């Protein structure tokens, strides 16, 4: 039975689904942690206990007596990383995704990347039956979830760095799909405001079908400083992505990063690598290829194994566009 982990700023829902589609009543950036296990189609969710103990004056919790769910999850992750020499992948889902949907995506990633531990960051997307109506609401909630993602990443990476060096020498990577890249943008902006210098806390960052502006890496208030957080940023796009085309035409958005790639690829930092998936992605809408396309999964496996960009098989480099193309 495979176990994955989660962090969420959703509202707790005790009706069997784990968490709902609204923010936690304790605040937009309030996080709860836990793990999930799947047997067949059934998913069992376990929320790590938070036990806050008041101090002698009864006015605030006593840090020495508190039990934080995050530390319980982080300790188990650290031990798994050390025991199995496995890195951890943090996954940020896109829009129109319920909490259960995000877990199903996490288990899919666990099957595709058995060499990685999976931690899902589940922000309160509506998971609506009418996704075209939920887009604006999800986009607002994605932006508001940026600080929660930033806090969660910093807590995890700080915990691992402060652990005994012999226990964990593995890395933390991040994958953001679709509107998850917009959550990441606002996490980055939270870093900018709260810290004088952005630290490199991640190994690889992969953006898949990013519902972001194609000029995002040229603008400081968007993703320009993202390369400072990681050893490499890989941008995957599909020129036939119909979901991104709809975002262009019906939502009034500029050209999308997940459809057109980088607007000025020759001016981006060397850490940023763009990968055109168009030749290998088939079917409509061509947006969730990270879940099922064998060629893309193989390419992602290579980057999480930290292979050099030019040495990854099935890639062809286009000098004039400063990008790689995955060939069939």
N, C-alpha and C positions, 0 to 999 in steps of 0.2 A: 504494500500500500504506500503510495507516494504522498509525502507531505509538502505542502507549500505554505508560505507565510503571507500575511497581509498587514498593511497599515491603512487606516481609513479615517477620514473626517466626516463620514456620513453619520446620520442619526441612528442609534441602536434600535433595532426592530425585533421584538421578541416573538413574532408570529411565525418563526421558522425560517425566515429568509436571512437572518443575521443583521442586516442594515438596510435602511430605506433610501429614498432618493432626495432627502433633504440634508442640510448641514447638521452637525452635532449641536444640540442645544447649549453645549458648554462653550461654543465659539467656533468660528470658521477654521481656525488653525489647531483646534483640539484633536488629537490623534488617539485612536485606539488600535491596539495590536492584537494579533492572534495567529492561528494557523488553521488550515483546512486539510482534510483527508478525503479521498474519493474511493469508493468501492462500487464498481460498476457505474451506474448513472447517479448514484446517491453521493452527495457531498455533505460531510459533517463539519460544522464550523465550531471552533473553540476560541472564545475571546479571553485573552490573558487578563487576569484579575488586576484591577487597580485598587490598592488599599491605602487610603490616605488617613494618617493618624494625627489628630490635633495635638498641638504642643501643650505645655503645662498651663498656659494662659487661655487655651481653648480658642485661639484666634487664627491659627494657621497650622498647616500640617508640619509634623516633625520629620525632616528629611532622613533622620537616622532610623525611623521606624516605618517608613513608607515602603510599600511594595509596588513597584512600577511594572505594568505589563510589558512596556517596551524593553526593559532590562531582561525580563524572562525570555522574550523572543530573541533578542540580540545575543544572549548567552548561548541559546540553543543553536542559532545560526553560526556563531563563532566556532562552536565545538564541531559542527558539521563541516565547516570550511576547513578546519585544521585536520580533523579525522580523515576526511576523504580528499584532501588537497583540492577542494573545489572552490571556484569563485562564486559570487552571488550576483544574480541579475535582478535589478529592480525594474518592474514593468509598469508603465503608466498608460492606461487604456484611453481609447477615444470616446467620442460622444455616443449617445443613445445606448448606454451600457449600464445595466443594473449591477448591483453588488454580485449577484450570482453569475451574471455574464462575465464580469471581470475575473472571477475565480475560475470559470470554465476556460477562459483565455490563458490563465496562469497554468492550469493543468495541461493545456495544449503545449505551452512552451516547455513545461517540465518533460513532456514526452519527446519533444524535438531536440532539447538540449539537456540530456540526462547528466551531463558533466557539470551542470550549474545548479545551484540552489536558486529557487525562485521566490521573490517577494513582490507581491502585487500592491501598488498604491492605488486604492480605489476611491476616487473623488465622486461627489454626488451628481453624476449624470442621471438624467431622468429615466433612461431606458424606456422611452415612450413608444406606444404602438403607432404613433403618428410622428416619426422622427423629424419630418420637415417642420412641424410646429415646435419641436423641442430644441431646435438648433440654437436660437437666440438665448434661451434659458441656459442651455448647457455651456455656451460660450461665456456667459457671465459667471457661471459657477466654476468653470475651468480657471478663469482669471483669479477668482477669489480663493481658489485652492492652492495657488502658488506658494504662499507662506507655509502651508501645512506640509507640502512636499519638501520645501527647503529645510524646515525644521526636522522632518523625519530623516532626510539624508544626512544632515549634520549630526544628529544624535547617533545614527548607525555608524557612520565613519569615525566619529570621535570615540565611540565605545570600542571599536575594533583597534584603533590606534593606541588606546590606553591599555588594552589587554596585554598580557604577557606575550612578548614577541615570538616565543616558541610555540604559542598556541595557534596563531593565525597569521600567515604571511600571504594570504590570498587577496584578490582584488574585488571591488564592487563595481559592476557595470550598470548601465541604464539603457532601457529601450523605451521610446515613446512612440505611440502610434496615433496618427491622425490628430485629433484635438488634444491629445496628450502632450504634443509639442507646445501647444499654447499654455498648458499648465506649467511646463518646464520654463517657458519664457518668463512667466511671472514668479517662478521660484528663483530664477536668476536675478530678477530685479529686486527681489527681497534680499538676496545676498548683497547686492550692490548697496542697498540702503543701510544694512545692518553691520557691514564689515568694510573696513578701509581697503582690504585686498581680498580678491577672490582666490581661494585656495584650490589646488588640484586635489580633489577628494575622490575622483572616479578614474577607472581605467578607460573603458570604451563607452562612448555614447552613440547609440544608433537611433536615427530618426526615420521612421517608416511612414510613407504617405502623409507627411506632415501637413496639417491644416494650418499653415503659417504663410506669411508673405514671402515671396521669392527673394526679397531684398533683406530678409531678416538678419543675415550675417554682416550687413553693411551698416546697421543702425544700432546704436548703443542701448536704446531702450527696448530692443527686441533681443536678438541672439548673438550680437557681435562679440560679447565677452565669454560666450559659452566655451570656446576652446580652452580657456584658462582653467576650466573645471576638470578637464580630462586629458588623457594622453592622446586621444584621437576622437574625432567626431565624424561619423559616417552618415551621409544623407542619401537615403534610397528614394527614388521617384519613378513614376510610371507615366509617360506622356499620354497614355490612353486611360488614365484614371478618371472614370466618369463621376465618381463622388466629388473629386476635386473640381471637375468641370462644372458641376451643379453649384458648388460653393462659389465659383467665379461668377456664374451667370445670375443666380437667384438670390444670393446673399449680399451682393454688392462688395465682395472682397476683391482685393488686387490679385494678380497672378499668384497661384499657390506653389509653395516650395515642393509639395508632394507630387506636383504634375509637371512643372517646368524645370525644376532644379534651381540652382543658384543663379541669381540675376547677373552677377558679375563674378564668375568663377575664378578669373585670373587675378582678382584682387583679394581673395579670401586667404586666411592663414594656411600654412602648409599642413597644419593639424586637421583641416577640414577636407574630407574626401567625399566626393559625390559619386553615386553609383546609379546608372540608368538601367532599370529592370524591364523596360518596355519589350525587348525581344523575347523574354521568357514568360511574361505574364499574359494569360489568356482569360477570356470570359468577362462577364459583366458583374459588378462594376469595376473590377480590377483594382480594388482598394485594400483588401485584407490579405494580400499575397504573403505576408509574413507568417500566416497560419498554415498555408497549404502548399506553397510553391517550393518544390524540392531544390531548385536552383538558388532561390533566395535564401532558403534555410541553410544550404551548404555554404553560401557566402557569409552569412551571419555567424555560422559556426567557426569559420576561419578568423573573422575579426575578433570574436570573443576568446579565441585561442591566441590572439595577438600576433597573427601572421602579418608580415609586411604587406602593404597594399598592393605593390607591384608583383608579389609572389603568389597571390591568391589565384587559383586555377579558374578557368572559364571567364576570365576578365580580359577585355581588350581596352587599351588606353587610347583616348581621343585627345590629342595634344591641343587642338584648337579650342576645345570646350573644357579642358582640364577636368576630365571625368573618365570613369571607367564604365564600360558597357558589359553587362552579363550576357554572354552568348549562349545560345541553346546547345 
